[in-house]
Amino acid sequence: MANKIIRSYFIFNFLYSFFSACGHAIIVLLWQDIGLSMSEIALVNGLFFVACFVFEVPTGIVADLFGRRLSVIIGVIISAISYMVYGYSYSFWGCLFAELTLAFGISFISGALDAWLKDSLDFHNHKANLTKHFSNGEIFIRIASAISGFGGALFFISDYHLAYVVSSLGLMITALISLFIIREDYFTKQNKKIKEGFLQIIKVSWQYGWKNKIVWQIILSMGLMAFAFQPFNLHWSLVIKDKLGAEAVSYGRLGVKVFEFVGLLILSLLAEKKIAGKYFLQISGLLIFICIIPMSLFNNGWLILIFFWFHEVGRGIFNPTRKALIQENIPSDARATIGSFAEMIMRFFMAIGWFSAGFFSDYFSYKILWLATLPILLLAVLQSAKIK
């Protein structure tokens, strides 16, 4: 049964990522095509992170009270609606509405899916190597994103909006399939009034998410790293388009996923050796740190792209590591909520990072902004060393 649960987790990750990623490589190009300025682009995606911050814990509570399966399916449906909105949006306000809707949908999934996997495996007495399972899950995400992102950038370069219509239809299919592949045998609906349940889970989340020293060290470390990633998320496609042409963005996106995949393979192999998760965070941060220096100093587009690809190895290691560290240090009865609490803090750091990158883009070159992330990454690595 455990193998079936893990397989369902992989299938969901593949389908959701595949249909979500059609427009990922071209999203900044879409915003520019609509006529958004860099400040408006920063505002649109920055408010997405703020919305994720606001929605994370309430939607996590829904998952703990009414079931992670229901929460995940609701999240997929709302995500599908947001992509359809994008398919027909030609203004700042349309893009903003789509981003806020997407944030709402993602928040239903983020804490619930990981909690569902952990508790389902525990229910069937499977001693899970969470780092390995999350790493393999991210491999499926990267494969799906690589195929879809490359195809989206290649086939929808003349009509950015069509990519989001296709994404929306695919996510509705994913929601239907999820009804059959996500089982929740362990879950028993809590016989509490909604208000009472919300207050109790908020109390538990506060105790573990804020007062628990280990959990807070993990959250702070991953939040600092997430902050540092934002200038690269904002500028990379624009830099590659400027130096190598629009078609290079599709190949750039494919390379990103390939190198993330390499990072995940490395992590999956190292996870077998029972190495402490904090060391994976340190490896991730230091690898990214090393790549940023030549990436920021070179002017040749291909050299920038090559080192950008190599830095994605570190980012591939980052995601499953942070998920495993959080899930291994929180209690079952509020697992989705505390997982969402961790995501909420990370989204806060991402929002600040994105807003800052967008604001300072009007005053400084991308090179200066990329180099400015170096002390932040170093601080994140030092913070992760404190994790027991």
PAVEXDO-725880 format. One record per residue (C-alpha): residue number from 0; chain; x, y, z. Coordinates in steps of 0.2 Angstrom, whole numbers. Each point is the difference from the previous one (the first is absolute). Example, Ala and Ser with C-alpha at 12.3 -4.5 7.8 and 13.67 -1.06 7.14 Angstrom:
<rs>
R|n|chain|c1|c2|c3
R|0|A|62|-22|39;
R|1|A|6|17|-3;
</rs>
This chain:
<rs>
R|n|chain|c1|c2|c3
R|0|A|0|0|0;
R|1|A|14|12|4;
R|2|A|7|-2|-18;
R|3|A|-17|5|-7;
R|4|A|-1|15|11;
R|5|A|18|6|-5;
R|6|A|-5|-4|-19;
R|7|A|-16|11|2;
R|8|A|11|14|8;
R|9|A|11|-1|-15;
R|10|A|-14|0|-13;
R|11|A|-8|15|8;
R|12|A|16|9|0;
R|13|A|3|-4|-18;
R|14|A|-17|5|-6;
R|15|A|-2|16|10;
R|16|A|17|6|-5;
R|17|A|-2|-5|-18;
R|18|A|-16|10|-3;
R|19|A|6|15|12;
R|20|A|16|2|-9;
R|21|A|-6|4|-18;
R|22|A|2|19|2;
R|23|A|14|0|14;
R|24|A|14|4|-12;
R|25|A|-9|14|-9;
R|26|A|-10|8|15;
R|27|A|12|16|1;
R|28|A|-1|1|-19;
R|29|A|-19|-1|1;
R|30|A|0|14|13;
R|31|A|11|11|-11;
R|32|A|-11|-4|-15;
R|33|A|-16|6|9;
R|34|A|10|16|4;
R|35|A|4|-2|18;
R|36|A|15|10|6;
R|37|A|14|-8|11;
R|38|A|-8|8|15;
R|39|A|-17|-7|-4;
R|40|A|8|-17|-4;
R|41|A|8|1|18;
R|42|A|-17|5|7;
R|43|A|-10|-14|-8;
R|44|A|11|-14|5;
R|45|A|5|8|16;
R|46|A|-19|0|5;
R|47|A|-1|-18|-5;
R|48|A|13|-4|14;
R|49|A|-9|11|12;
R|50|A|-17|-9|-4;
R|51|A|9|-17|3;
R|52|A|6|7|16;
R|53|A|-18|5|5;
R|54|A|-8|-16|-6;
R|55|A|12|-13|6;
R|56|A|-5|-4|18;
R|57|A|-19|2|-3;
R|58|A|0|-12|-14;
R|59|A|12|-12|10;
R|60|A|-13|0|14;
R|61|A|-13|-5|-13;
R|62|A|11|-15|-5;
R|63|A|2|-5|18;
R|64|A|-18|1|5;
R|65|A|-9|-7|-16;
R|66|A|14|-10|-9;
R|67|A|15|3|-10;
R|68|A|-7|-9|-15;
R|69|A|-15|13|-1;
R|70|A|12|14|3;
R|71|A|12|-6|-15;
R|72|A|-15|-2|-12;
R|73|A|-7|17|4;
R|74|A|17|7|-2;
R|75|A|2|-7|-18;
R|76|A|-17|6|-5;
R|77|A|3|18|6;
R|78|A|17|-1|-9;
R|79|A|-9|-5|-16;
R|80|A|-11|15|2;
R|81|A|15|12|2;
R|82|A|8|-6|-16;
R|83|A|-16|2|-10;
R|84|A|-1|18|7;
R|85|A|18|3|-6;
R|86|A|-5|-7|-17;
R|87|A|-12|14|-3;
R|88|A|9|14|10;
R|89|A|7|15|-9;
R|90|A|2|13|14;
R|91|A|10|2|16;
R|92|A|-16|-3|10;
R|93|A|-4|-16|-9;
R|94|A|18|-7|3;
R|95|A|-2|5|19;
R|96|A|-16|-9|2;
R|97|A|7|-15|-8;
R|98|A|15|0|11;
R|99|A|-10|2|16;
R|100|A|-12|-14|-6;
R|101|A|15|-11|-3;
R|102|A|8|4|17;
R|103|A|-17|-6|8;
R|104|A|1|-16|-10;
R|105|A|18|-4|4;
R|106|A|-3|3|18;
R|107|A|-13|-14|1;
R|108|A|13|-12|-7;
R|109|A|17|5|8;
R|110|A|-2|-6|18;
R|111|A|-13|-13|-4;
R|112|A|9|-11|-13;
R|113|A|16|-2|10;
R|114|A|-10|-4|16;
R|115|A|-11|-12|-9;
R|116|A|15|-10|-6;
R|117|A|8|0|17;
R|118|A|-15|-6|10;
R|119|A|-6|-12|-14;
R|120|A|17|-9|1;
R|121|A|0|1|19;
R|122|A|-18|-8|1;
R|123|A|7|-15|-11;
R|124|A|15|-2|12;
R|125|A|12|5|-14;
R|126|A|16|7|7;
R|127|A|2|14|-12;
R|128|A|16|8|-6;
R|129|A|-8|17|-3;
R|130|A|15|8|-8;
R|131|A|1|-14|-13;
R|132|A|-19|0|-3;
R|133|A|-1|19|-2;
R|134|A|15|0|-10;
R|135|A|-7|-12|-12;
R|136|A|-16|9|0;
R|137|A|9|16|-5;
R|138|A|8|-10|-14;
R|139|A|-17|-4|-8;
R|140|A|-4|19|2;
R|141|A|16|5|-9;
R|142|A|-3|-13|-14;
R|143|A|-18|6|-2;
R|144|A|5|19|1;
R|145|A|15|-3|-12;
R|146|A|-11|-8|-14;
R|147|A|-15|12|3;
R|148|A|11|16|2;
R|149|A|10|-3|-15;
R|150|A|-15|-5|-11;
R|151|A|-9|15|7;
R|152|A|14|13|-4;
R|153|A|2|-9|-17;
R|154|A|-18|-2|-6;
R|155|A|-8|15|8;
R|156|A|13|14|-3;
R|157|A|-12|8|-12;
R|158|A|-15|-1|11;
R|159|A|4|0|19;
R|160|A|-18|0|6;
R|161|A|-3|-17|-9;
R|162|A|12|-9|11;
R|163|A|-10|5|16;
R|164|A|-17|-6|-8;
R|165|A|9|-17|-3;
R|166|A|6|0|18;
R|167|A|-17|3|6;
R|168|A|-8|-14|-9;
R|169|A|14|-12|5;
R|170|A|-2|4|18;
R|171|A|-19|-4|0;
R|172|A|5|-17|-7;
R|173|A|13|-1|14;
R|174|A|-14|4|13;
R|175|A|-10|-14|-7;
R|176|A|14|-13|1;
R|177|A|4|5|17;
R|178|A|-17|-5|6;
R|179|A|5|-18|-4;
R|180|A|19|-1|5;
R|181|A|0|10|16;
R|182|A|-7|-11|14;
R|183|A|0|5|18;
R|184|A|-3|-16|11;
R|185|A|8|8|15;
R|186|A|-11|15|1;
R|187|A|-14|2|13;
R|188|A|-10|15|-1;
R|189|A|2|10|16;
R|190|A|-16|1|10;
R|191|A|2|19|5;
R|192|A|-8|16|-4;
R|193|A|9|9|-14;
R|194|A|4|14|11;
R|195|A|6|-11|14;
R|196|A|11|-10|-13;
R|197|A|7|15|-7;
R|198|A|5|7|16;
R|199|A|8|-16|7;
R|200|A|10|-3|-16;
R|201|A|6|18|0;
R|202|A|6|-2|18;
R|203|A|10|-16|-5;
R|204|A|7|8|-15;
R|205|A|6|15|10;
R|206|A|8|-11|13;
R|207|A|10|-11|-13;
R|208|A|2|13|-14;
R|209|A|6|14|10;
R|210|A|5|-5|17;
R|211|A|9|-17|-5;
R|212|A|18|5|-3;
R|213|A|4|-13|-13;
R|214|A|-15|4|-11;
R|215|A|4|18|1;
R|216|A|18|-2|-5;
R|217|A|-6|-10|-15;
R|218|A|-13|13|-5;
R|219|A|13|14|2;
R|220|A|13|-8|-10;
R|221|A|-12|-5|-14;
R|222|A|-8|17|0;
R|223|A|17|9|-2;
R|224|A|4|-11|-15;
R|225|A|-17|3|-8;
R|226|A|3|19|2;
R|227|A|16|-2|-9;
R|228|A|-7|-9|-15;
R|229|A|-12|14|-5;
R|230|A|12|11|-10;
R|231|A|4|-15|-11;
R|232|A|-18|-5|-2;
R|233|A|-4|18|-6;
R|234|A|14|3|-12;
R|235|A|7|-16|-7;
R|236|A|-13|-1|-15;
R|237|A|2|18|-4;
R|238|A|19|-1|0;
R|239|A|0|-16|-11;
R|240|A|-12|8|-12;
R|241|A|10|16|-1;
R|242|A|17|-9|-3;
R|243|A|-5|-16|-9;
R|244|A|-17|4|-7;
R|245|A|-18|-5|4;
R|246|A|2|-18|-6;
R|247|A|14|-3|12;
R|248|A|-12|2|15;
R|249|A|-8|-17|-5;
R|250|A|17|-9|0;
R|251|A|5|10|16;
R|252|A|-16|-7|9;
R|253|A|4|-18|-6;
R|254|A|17|2|7;
R|255|A|-6|6|16;
R|256|A|-11|-15|3;
R|257|A|14|-12|-6;
R|258|A|13|7|13;
R|259|A|-14|0|13;
R|260|A|-2|-18|-4;
R|261|A|19|-3|3;
R|262|A|-1|8|17;
R|263|A|-15|-11|4;
R|264|A|9|-16|-5;
R|265|A|15|5|10;
R|266|A|-11|3|15;
R|267|A|-9|-16|-3;
R|268|A|16|-10|1;
R|269|A|7|10|15;
R|270|A|-16|-3|9;
R|271|A|3|-19|0;
R|272|A|15|4|11;
R|273|A|-10|7|14;
R|274|A|9|17|0;
R|275|A|-9|13|11;
R|276|A|-11|12|-10;
R|277|A|8|16|6;
R|278|A|16|-5|-10;
R|279|A|-10|-1|-16;
R|280|A|-6|18|3;
R|281|A|18|5|2;
R|282|A|5|-9|-16;
R|283|A|-14|9|-9;
R|284|A|4|17|6;
R|285|A|19|-1|-3;
R|286|A|-2|-7|-18;
R|287|A|-12|14|-4;
R|288|A|12|13|8;
R|289|A|15|-7|-11;
R|290|A|-10|1|-16;
R|291|A|-7|18|3;
R|292|A|17|8|-1;
R|293|A|5|-4|-18;
R|294|A|-19|1|-5;
R|295|A|0|18|6;
R|296|A|17|5|-7;
R|297|A|0|-7|-18;
R|298|A|-8|9|-14;
R|299|A|-1|-15|-13;
R|300|A|-18|-6|0;
R|301|A|5|-18|-2;
R|302|A|12|1|15;
R|303|A|-14|8|11;
R|304|A|-12|-14|-6;
R|305|A|12|-14|4;
R|306|A|4|6|18;
R|307|A|-18|4|2;
R|308|A|-4|-18|-4;
R|309|A|13|-6|12;
R|310|A|-7|10|14;
R|311|A|-16|-9|-3;
R|312|A|8|-16|7;
R|313|A|0|8|17;
R|314|A|-18|6|-2;
R|315|A|-5|-18|-5;
R|316|A|8|-6|17;
R|317|A|-9|14|10;
R|318|A|-19|-4|-2;
R|319|A|-1|-19|5;
R|320|A|13|4|14;
R|321|A|-11|13|8;
R|322|A|-16|-10|-2;
R|323|A|8|-15|9;
R|324|A|8|10|14;
R|325|A|-17|8|4;
R|326|A|-11|-16|-1;
R|327|A|13|-9|11;
R|328|A|-2|13|14;
R|329|A|-19|3|2;
R|330|A|-14|-10|7;
R|331|A|-13|-10|-10;
R|332|A|-16|9|7;
R|333|A|4|17|-7;
R|334|A|13|-6|-14;
R|335|A|-8|9|-14;
R|336|A|-2|16|10;
R|337|A|17|1|6;
R|338|A|7|-5|-17;
R|339|A|-10|15|-7;
R|340|A|7|11|14;
R|341|A|17|-4|-6;
R|342|A|-5|4|-18;
R|343|A|-8|16|6;
R|344|A|16|6|7;
R|345|A|9|-5|-15;
R|346|A|-12|9|-11;
R|347|A|2|16|11;
R|348|A|19|-1|-4;
R|349|A|-4|-3|-19;
R|350|A|-12|15|0;
R|351|A|13|12|8;
R|352|A|13|-7|-12;
R|353|A|-10|2|-16;
R|354|A|-6|18|5;
R|355|A|18|5|4;
R|356|A|6|-7|-17;
R|357|A|-13|9|-9;
R|358|A|2|16|9;
R|359|A|19|1|-1;
R|360|A|-1|-6|-19;
R|361|A|-4|18|-4;
R|362|A|17|6|8;
R|363|A|12|-14|-1;
R|364|A|5|-13|-13;
R|365|A|-4|-18|1;
R|366|A|18|-4|4;
R|367|A|0|11|15;
R|368|A|-16|-8|6;
R|369|A|7|-17|-3;
R|370|A|16|3|10;
R|371|A|-10|8|14;
R|372|A|-7|-17|4;
R|373|A|17|-7|5;
R|374|A|0|5|18;
R|375|A|-18|-5|2;
R|376|A|4|-18|-6;
R|377|A|15|0|11;
R|378|A|-11|4|15;
R|379|A|-13|-13|-5;
R|380|A|14|-13|0;
R|381|A|6|6|17;
R|382|A|-17|-1|7;
R|383|A|-3|-18|-7;
R|384|A|16|-5|10;
R|385|A|-10|3|16;
R|386|A|-13|-13|-4;
R|387|A|2|-15|12;
</rs>
